[in-house]
Amino acid sequence: MDAKGGIELEDAFRFQTYLSKLAHKPLTSLYLDSTGGSIQGAMAVGRIVHEAKIRTFLTGPSAKCNSACTNIFLAGRDRESGQPYRVKGSANGLGFHNFVPVLQDKEYNAKDAANVMARAQNTIYELATFFQEIDADLELLGLGLKQKEIYYLKNEDALRHGIHVLDAKTNELVRYESYRRYFKPD
């Protein structure tokens, strides 16, 4: 199945409804193409993907998965083994960035600033907890949080972080397990 476009808070309900109408299959795959959207919505969809053991792919000709979309992508899992199963095309962008708190157009006092900071800290905590739930490397969360601009994950780093890479030139799947045999993760 394909998931394209912005991510909204209600998407988890729509996705669960869609899945409930599908005939049971031995293997389900989700092909992503999104510039992001709601962090909370993406984590909710990601939990469904992880629980249902759906493989995730970022392999379309011009597909990208940025921002909140990465939370869905990283939730991919193999139905048989239960292990992470995420495939990034070598020519596709998997982009992480820092989230920006939503601010109102008003003057902020110390209490307002403290509330904004508390919400930001809570979001980081929720993301870290989510990454642990879906067996995603917390370093990937850190990559986004320390960037001012979007950071696109290099193919060799994807392999190091448990993401398979589909070579766009040879159409060969480079499995992260094979890569890790020869290159010790940092």
C-alpha positions, 0 to 999 in steps of 0.5 A: 500500500502507498502512503503519500502526502502530509501526516495529520493527527487523525491519520492513525484512525484512518490507517487502522480502518483501512487495514481492517478492511484488507484480507489477511496477508502473510506480508504487508508493505507500506511505501512512503512519500511524505514531507512530514506533518503531525509528530503525534499523528506519525507516532500513532501510525508508527505504532500501528505499523510496528504492532501489525508488523508491516515492512516500510519502504522509501523506494519510489522514483522521487519518494522522500520521507522527511520530518514526522514521516521518519517516525512511520518509516522507522516503525517497519518490522518483519512479520516472521522475525519481528525484527526491524524491516525498513528499506531506503532507496539509495537515491531517496531522501530520509530527512531528519530535523529539529521540531519547532514549537508552535508559538502564538503571535504574542509577547511571552512572559516567563511563565509562557516561556516555561510552558513552551519549554516544558511542551518541547521537553515532553515531545522529546521524551515522547519521541525517545520513548517511541524510538525505544518501543519500535527498536529504532536507534536513539542516535537517529533522534539525536541527529534531527534534534541537533540540526538547524536544517534538515539532515538527510541520512547517508546510505552507509549511515542508514545501514549502520542504523538498521536500515536496508538500502536498495541500490538504485543502479543495481536494484540489489538490496544491501541488508544491514545485517550483512553490512554490520558483519564487516563494519563495527557500529560506532 
